[in-house]
């Protein structure tokens, strides 16, 4: 909404706003002087510096799972305000002061509930903004009762504050007994844990478990190493136990004669080592159950590949090695020239390795059994250690809580030291409480607010009539040619009238003079609205010029959405104004009255009547004498004869062949049964007159739709407008009247 829209609503609905504003003021006065008269009141102020919350006996270790709803200062103050306003506190005050004393000033009685309700109704509690200070006000008709009741309210509040925030509800005896019990349980758990560890030979569960794992891994590695050596020596023992082969004497002939003796011995060692490694690999894969991905198997495969490569290299260098049959000798353990001793030593070594492997296997089984037994004991030890940790935590918690309880007992019973009384209850003074004054102000302001809300509700939603030129442009999206003010009263302005001026002529809704026999209104040249008719004429001429409409005559229809809009006055004024331009020949045809009529205007003056205008030669035209229609079907012209459009269509070529500059048609209002919508399609311009504050915008939209179906060019004229806003505040129109 623009500022002009706000001004318009305020000034147009000023009586509605003033009525509700006056009603609000009257209601406030009734509250002040009739409903509730001034009473005696006493005030006190207290300051809450901080709040000490008593600890609750939650299970130890659960403090982090406990969350306050809101620990802000506003939450604390609101809690205290609610505490002071509680009915329990009022009942405590009644018990101290007795119901008879409290009800003495209002007729007496012994009803405790009635006395508590009286105390509560007279109590007002509020926080001073931006502070932790609370103002407490108590009012009562009895002067002698006001100050003592407020003092009792403050005392009851301090007691209730301590009970709410610092009351533990747990005795020191309970805390002491619980501490003793937990200490005894902890001692028993420690004794059981030491006994089980001593029986199992365990100092640390983690270290013991790691030791067993290391022992098992070392014994397994020793067994693997011994088995490797056993396989190697068994292979050597098998080679030494074979009968020596008879070698042919060396001659200079043959390939072996060219092989150095050192290469033959090296070739022999490689062949023996390959046999040992292959036996060892076969043992890993078959007896030990290792896979090809095992680290030991991979290492043996690499060694076998290296020795085979070396063997192939010697065979390629000395091809004669392939023809030799050499015993597998191991120079590292076989002294030359003593094969029997070597066989005995190798046999003893094999027996020793077998015995070692057997002992290592026994040790592995023993360690494995001990480790399995330790797993069973470990679960018991772990449970006892967890139990000991829980008992230690509980014992520390209750010991600390017991210590705090003893300290609180030593500090004394004054646990409301966090609250200070800034102002004790003041002597009684007569007046209204601040909340009641706020209520009275709300009633007074509420009347104004209701008036404003109702005014805007009426203007924006309930009243759908067209009131201002802006409504036509924004709500209807139609071109506005001119806005004509009301002749009787324009808001707070009256139109100036001259003594020699006749009343405004002609139209429905305007003051009318008598109509001539022709049935067409004659314009009064002293009409105050003449300048608006001239303005409408100029806008119409500019419209035709901008669209290059140069033919003669130009046909202009004036109609409306309903009767009383002032169509006849506007049509008459427009015809007279148009006759003052150009050749000055204008014909006004009225088919909206009881009888069809026409009036010729020349140079601003009526020239002849309908009959004369239709006679040949009167206006140098070829018009033939004819009536637009002869009779009406209903008085008032609401229903026109069905052959009227046909007659108009018959005369239309003769109208267009005449010497008139303009022919103005005064048409009946547009409706579903009128002929206006059909005739509008024959016109160069249709001026739709909209009566301000009476014509509904939805009706205008439907009328515009009917005219659009006839392909009529529509312009609007807003008639009988009223300017409510003073010109010094806002200029509503281009020309204020």
N, C-alpha and C positions, 0 to 999 in steps of 0.2 A: 504494500500500500504506500502511496505517495503522501506527502504532507497535505496536499489538497484533498485527498480522499478522507484523511482523518478530520480535517476541518469540516468537511461537508457532513460527515456522520455526527460530529459533536453538535453542530449548530442546527442540523435538521431534527435531531432527536433530543434537543436541549430540554424539552419539557419532561420527557421520560427520565433523563438523567437527573434533573432537578427534583423530580418527584421522589425517586428512590434515595437521593442524597438527603432530602428532608426527612424521609422515613427513617433513615439511619440515625440522624441527629436526634429525632424524637425518641427512637428506641434507646439510644444511649442515655438520654435524660431520664427516661423511665427507669432504667437500671440504676442510675445514680440516686434518684430521689424517691423512688417508689419501691422497687424490688429490694434493694439493700441500702440501708442508711448507714452513715459512718459509725464505726465501732471503735472501741479502745483496742490498741495494739501495742505490743512490746517486741523489740528486736534484739537479737544477739548474733554475734559472729564468731565462728571458730575456724581455726587454721589446721589443716592436716598436712604436716610436714612430710611424713612418710607413713607407710603401713608395714607393721611387723607381722608376718604370717607364721603361725606355729607349724612346726614340721609334723608331718603325718608319718605313721609307722608303716610305710610301704616296705615291701620285701627288699632287702639289701641288694643293690645292684640295679634296681628298676627306676632310679631317679631320672635317667635319661629318657625313659619312655613316658614320663609324666610331663604334660605340656599345659601351661596356663592358657585359658581362652584368649585373654587380652591383658597384657601387663602395662598398657599405656596409662598415662595420668588421667585421661578422660574416663577410662573404664573404672579406675579407682574412685574418682569423685562421684561417678554415677552410682556406684555401689553404695557409697556412703549416703547419697541423697535418698536412694531407695530404702536404706536402713532406717533413716530418720522418719520417713513417711510410712513405715510399716504399721499395721494395725496392732501387732503385738506390743510395740513400744507404747502406743496410746493406751492399751489395756493396762500396762504396768503403771502408767501415770494415774489412771483411774483408781487402781488398787491403793496407791499411796495416798491420794487426796480424797478418796471416797466419792461415789456417784452423787450423794446428796449435796456436797459442796459445789461440784461442777455444774449440776443442773439447777442450782438455786436461782440463777439469774434468768432462766428461761422457763420458769413455771414450776421448778422443783421436780422431785422424783427420785427413785432408787434403782432405776434400770442401768446396769453397768454398760450394756451394749449401746444404749442411747447416749450415755456420757462419753464413751469412746468415740462414737460417731461425731459428737459435738467437738471434741478435741481435734479430731482429724480434719473436720471441715474448716476449723479456724487456723490450721497450721499451714504455713507456706514456706517451702524450702527452695532455695535457688543458689546457684554458684555465681560468684562475682566473676565476670569474664576475665580471661587471661590471668587467672590466679588459682590457688588452692584453698581459697577462703569460701566458706559456706555461710550465707545469711539465712537465719531462721526467724520467722515472724509468726507471732500468734495473736489472733484478734478474738475478742469476746465482748458481748454487751456488758458484762460485769467488770468494772474497773479494778476491783480488789482481787479478782481471780486471774487477770491476764499475766502479770509478772510471775507469780508463784508457779503457775502451770508451765510456763516456758522454762523456768529453772529445773523443774522436775523432768521435763522432756530432755534437757541437755544431760542431766545425771543418768537418766535411763539409757540414753544413747551411748554414753561413755562405757557403761557396764555391758551393754549389748555388743559394742565394738570389740571389747576384750574377749567376750565369749565367742564371737564369730571368728576373729583372726588369730587369737593366741591361745584359746582353750584347747589343751592337748587331749584331755579325757583319759590319760594314762597315768597311773600312779608310779611313784618311784619304786615301790615294792615289786611291782611287776617287772620293771626293767632290771632290778637287782637279781631277782630269781631267774630271769631269762639269761642273764650274763653268766651266772653260776652254772646253769644247765649246759650252756654252749661250751663253757671252758672244760667241763667234765667229759663231754662227748669228744672234744678235740684231743684230750689226753688219751682216751681209749683208742681212738683212731691211730694216733702216733704209735702206740704200743703194738697194735696189730700189724702195722706196716713194718716196724723194725723186726718183729718176729718172723714174718714171712720172708723178708729179704735175707735174714740170717740163715734161715733154713735153705733157701735157694742159692746162697752164696753170691748174692747180687748186691752191688753197691749202687750202681746206676743202671737203669733199664736200658738206656740208649747205648751206653758203653758196652754192656754185656752182650746185647744183640749184635753190635758191630764186631765184637771179638769173635763170637761164634761164626759169623759170616767170613771173617778173615781166615780163621782156622780151616774151615771147610774148603775154601778156595785154595789155600796153600797145600793141603794134603792132596787134593785132586791134581794139582800141578806136579807134585812130587811123584805121584803114581804114573802120570803120563810120561814123565822123564825116565823113570826106571823101566817102564815098558819099552820105551824107545831104545834104551841101551841093551835090554834083554834081546830084542829082536836083532840088533846089530851083532851082538856076540854070538847068538845062535847061528846067524848066517856065516860068520867067520869059522865057527866050530864045525859046521857042515862042510866047508870047503877044505879045512885042514884034515878032516877025517877021510877024504877021498884018497884012493891009491894013486901015487904019482904016475903020470903018463910017461911012456918012453919017448924021449925026444930023439929025433934023428940027429946024428952028429952034424955039427955045423960045417958046412962046406962053403966054399966061395960061390958055389952055384946056388941058385934059388933066391926068392925075394927076401927071406928072413935074414940072409947073410948081410943085407944092407941096412937092417934096423938096429939102431943103437940099443944097448942093453938098458939104459935108463928109461927109454921110451916104452920098452916092453913092460918093465915094472910099473910104470905110471899107468899104462893101459890096463894092467892087471888090477891095480887098486881101484880104478874108476869102475871096472866091471863089477868088482866085489861090492863097492859102495852103492852102485845102482841096485844090485840085488837086495841089499839091506833096506834101502829106502823104499823099494817097491813092496817088500814084505811088511814094513812098518805102515805104509799107506793102506795095504789090504787089511791090516789089523784094525786100524782106525775105522775103516768103513764097515767091516763085518762084525768084529767083536765089541768095539766101543760104541758103535751105532752113530758115529759122526757122519755128517753130510758133506758134500763137496764144498759148501759155503763156510765150513768151520775154518777158523784161523789156522789151526795146526795142519789140517789137510792141505790148505792153500800153500803153507810154507813148504811142506814136503813136495808138493807138485812143482813148485819153483826150483827146489834143489834137484829134483829128478830131471827137469828140463835142462838145467845148467850142465849136469854131468853128461846127459845124452848128447848135448851139443859139443861138449869137449871130446867125448868119445868119437863122434862123427868127424871131428876135426883131425884127430890122430889117424883115423882110418883113411881119411882122404889124403893125408900127408904120407902115411906109410901103408899102402894097400896090403903089404905082406902080413899085417897083424890079423887080417881076416882069415888067414890060412893056419894060424897058430892055435894050439890048444894048451893054454897056460893055466896053472892052478891059481885060485884066488888067494893071493897072499896079502897080508897086512903088515908091512914093514914096521909100522909104529909099535906093534905088540909082539911081533914074531922075530925072535933073535935068529940070525942066519945060522943055519947048520944044526938047529935043535928043534925039530918038528914035534917030537914026543912031549917035550916040556911045554911047548906052546899049546898042544891039545889039552894037557892037564890044567894049565892055567885058565884057558878059555872055558873049560867045563866048570871049574870052581867059580869063575865069574858069573856064569849063567845061573848056578845054584844060588849064589849070593843075591843076585837081582830078583830071582823068584821069591826068596824069603823076604826081601825088602818090600816087594809089591804086596805080599800077604799081610805084613805088619801094617803097612800104610792103609790097606783096605779095612783092617780091623779098627785102626784109629779113626778112619772116616765114619764108620758105622757108629762108633761110640760118641763122637762129637755130634753127629746128626741126631742121635737119640737125646743127648743132653739139650740140644737146641730145641727139639720138639717139646720136651718137658718144660723148658723155659717159656715157650709161647703160652702154655697153660697158666703158668705162674704170673706171667706178665699181665694178663687180663685182670687178675685179682689185685696185683700191685697198682695198676692204673686206676681201678675203681676206688681203692683206698686213698690214693693221692688226690683224686678229684673230690672225694668226700672231705678230705682234710682241708682243701682249698676253700670249699663252700663254708665249712664250719669256721675257718679263720676269718672269712669275710663277714659272716653273721656276728661273730664275737666282736670284731672291731666296730661294726655298725652300732650294736646295742651299747657298747662301752662308751662310744662318743655321744650317743643320745642320752645316756644316763648322766654323763658329765655335764651336758648342756642343761638338763633338767635341774641338776643340783646348783648350777650357776644361776639359773633363773630364780630358784627358790631363795638364794642368798641375796639377790638384788632387791627383793621386796615384792609387795603385792601391787604397787602402782605401775601397771603395765600399759597405761594409756598416756605415757609421757610423750608419745608422738603427736598428740593433739593438744593444741593450745587454744585457750579461750581469749580471743582478741577483745570482744566486747561482751560483758555480762548483760543479762536481760535488762533492758532500759525501762524507765518508768513509763506507765501507760500514757499514750497520746491518742486523741480521737482523729480518725481519718479512714481513708480507704486503703486497702493493701495494693501493692504494686501489681500483682497478677490481676486483681479485679479491675484496676485502671486499664490494663492492657486489654482485657475483655471488652470494656466499654469503648475503648478506642477502636477495637476491631469491629464492633457493631456499627460505629459511626462511619468508619472507612468502608465497611462492607456494603453499606447502602450505596455509596458512590461507585464502588466496584461493580455491584449488581446492575446499577443503572447504565454504566459504560458497557458492561458485557451484553446487556439486553439491547442497547442501542446498536452495537456492532452486529449482534445476532440478527436483528431485524433487517438492517441495511444489507448485510452480506449474504444472508441465507433465506430469511422469511419473505422479505419484500423483493419480488422479482421484476418489479416495474422498471421502465427506463426513466431515469431522473435527470441525467446530465448528458451533455454532448460526448463526454468521455466514454459513457456506457455504450453509445452507438459504435464508436470506433474500436473499443477494446473487446466488447462482448458480442456485438453483432457483426463486426467486420464489414460495415456498409459505409459508403461515402456520405458524409454529412455536408449539405449545402449551406444551411443556416440554422441558427437556434433563435426562436422568437419568444420573448418573455410573456408572462401572463399579464393581461390588462388590468385585472382586478387588484392583484397584490403580488409583488415580486419579493418574497421574503419579508424583509423589514422595510422595503422601499415601496412607495406608491408612485405610479406614473404621473408625471405632471400633465395637467389638462388645461386647455385654454377655454375661456368662457364661450367663445363662438364656435366651439367644436361640437359636432353632433356625436352621439355614442358610436363606438366602433361598429362597423356594418357587417352584417351577414353571417357568419358561420356558426356552426354548432359549437357550443361551449364558449362563445364570445358574446358580448352585448350586441344586440341586433336592432336595426331600425326596420321600418316596414319595407317589404319587398315590393317592387313595382309589379305591374300586371304581367309583365313578361316572365316573371319567375326567376329572374337573375338579379342578384344583389348588385347595387351600384355603389362604387367606392366613394367614401367621404374623403376629400382631399386633405382635410384637417386631421385625418386619422393619425394618432401618435405612432402607430406601427408602420407608417408609410416608408420610413427609412429602411425597415427590415424587408419590406416587399421589394424596394429598389436594390437592396443587397442581394436578395434571392435572384432578381432579374440579372444582375451583373454576373453572379456565379454561373447562371444558366447560359448566358451569352458566351462567357469564357469557355465553358465546357464545350459548346458547339464549335467555337473557333479552333480550339485545340484539336478537335477531331475532324476538322475540315468538312463540317456539315453546312453546306452553302445553299441547299435547295430551299424553295419556298412552296408552300408554308411549312413551318416546322410544327409538328404535332406534339403537344405536351399534355400529359394527363396528370391530374392531381387526385389522389385517393388516400385512404387511411385504413387502419386496422379495425376501426369501429366508429360508431357515430359519436358526435360531440367533439371531434378532434380539431375542428376549425377549418375544414377543407374548403368550404365555399368562400370564407373570408380570404384565405390565402390565394385561391384561384382568382378571385375578383381583383385583389391587390396586385397579383402578378400580371394579369391581363392589362390592367390600367398602366402599370409601370412599363411593360413591353411596348405599349402603344406610343410611348414617348420616345422610342428609338426607331431608326430606320425610316420606312415610309409611313409608319404609324397605323397600319391596318392590322388589327388583332380581333379575332372572333372568339368569344367565350361561349362555350356550349355546355349547358347544365343538363345532365341526364340523371342527376341524383335526387331531384325533387319529385313532386307529385306529377308534374307535367314537364315534358321536354321543352327547353327554352334555350334561346341564344341571344347574345348581346354583342353588338359590334362596338369596338373602341377605336377612336381615331384621334391621334395626338393627345392621348391621355383623357379623352372625354367620350362618354357614350354617344354613339352616332345613330343607331337605329335599333329597332327591336328584332325579335326573331323572325317575324313575318317579313319585315322589310329587308332583313339581311338575306333572306332566302329568295327575294324577288330579283328577277333578272335586271341588271343594269344599275342597281343601287350601289354596288361596290366594284363596278367594272369586272364582274366575274360572270361566269356562266352557270351559277347555281340556280337550281330550280326551286320553286316554292314547295316545301314539304315540311311536315312535322316529324320530329324524331320518333315520337310515339303518341298515340292518340289517347289511350286510356291506361290506367294502372289496375293491377289485379288486387291491390290492397292499399288502403289509405296509408299515407306516409311514404310510399315508394319503396317499401322493402322488397317487393317482388315486381320485377319488370317483365313485360311481355316477351314471349319466347322469340318473336320475330325481330326484336330490337337489334341484335348483332347483324342480322341480314340487312336491315334498313341502313344501319351505320355503314356496312360494307358497300351498299349501293351508293351512298352519298360520298364515300371516301374518295373516289376518283374526282368527283366534282370539287370536293374540298381542296384536293391537291392541285387542281387546275385553276384555283381562284387566285386573286391578287393579294391574299392575306399574307402578312409576314409570319404570324404565329396563330395557331388555333389551339386554345386552351380548353381541355375537357374536364369538367367537374364530374368525376365518376363516383359511384356509390362505394362503400367500404368493401374491401376484398373479403370474400368468404367462399365457402365451398359451393354455394348456390348462385352467387352473383356473377354477372357477365364481365366484371372488371378485369379478371385475370385473362379472359379471352381477348378483350379489346386492347389490353396493354401491349400485346404483341404488335399492334399496328402503329404504336407511338414511337416517336424519336426519343422521348424521355418520359419516365413515370416518376413523379414526385410522391413519395410515400410519407404522409404526415403522421407523426407519432406524437401522441399526447403525453406530455411529461407527467410522471408519477401515477399514471393510470394504465398505460399500455404495458402489458406483460411482455417481457423479452422473448418468452417461448412462443407467444402468439406472433410476434414480429418475425421470428425465424420461420414459422410455418407459412406466413403470408409471403415472405421472400421466396420460399420454395415454390409456391404456386405461381408467382410471377416469373420465376426462373424457367419454369416449364413452358411458359409462353414466349421465352427468349426476349423478355422485356429488359430494357436498361433502367435500373432502379437507382434513384438518389433519395435521400431522406431529408426531412425537415422536422426538427424537434420543436413542437409548439407548446406554449404555456409553461415555459420553464421558470423556475423560481431560484433566485440566488440567495442562499441563506448566509453565506460567509461574508462578513464585512470586507469591503475592498482593501482596507488598510492591512488586513491580515493575509488575504490571498485573492488574486484575480482569477476568478473561475472561468470567465469567458473573455474573448477578445474585446468585447464591448460590454461593460457593465451597465445595467439599467436599474 
